[in-house]
Amino acid sequence: MSDARFEDGREAPLNLGAEDAADVGVLSALVQDAVFGAGEMAWDRGKRRFSVLLNRFRWEDGGGERHGPERVRSLLVVDCVLGVASQGIDRTDRDTVLSLLSLSFEAGAEAPGGYLVLTLAGDGAIRIAVEAVELSLRDVTRPYRAPSGRRPSHD
């Protein structure tokens, strides 16, 4: 069995941005059930940028109905970052695999700032203080067959 190709899917590689809470909701649906290693996260204080390289499930392709379950490597980048905090994550173990359940925005006291929250399976979370909502999601590889051969499910 060969790897899937972008040309086989319904959509071209994703390259989307978010500038408000509604946009964050759209990106959240696309990154739901993404997995990544703790070592795949980076915060560049100087550039005020947080990024994470995800293995994203391709929900936009019908959840695998057309070509079977697929994943794609995607880069989630948050700009205008003021600070990053986490809970329930052992940041010393860079090989820990984390599963992203949702991405949300909580408005702060001074608009347009607030917090982007990445909610993880197992009660983990990453809270990113932002001056404004400015994030992007971009596919950086071709899709590949999901190693599990199944679409994600939750109890």
ABEGO torsion letter per residue (X at the ends): XBBBBAAABABBBBBBBBABAAAAAAAAAAABGBBBBAAABBBBAAAGBBBBBBBBBBAAAGGGAAAEBBBBBBBBBBBGBABBBBBGBBAABAABBBBBABBBBBBBABOABEBBBBBBBGGBBBBBBBABBBBBBBBABBBBBBAAGBBBBBX
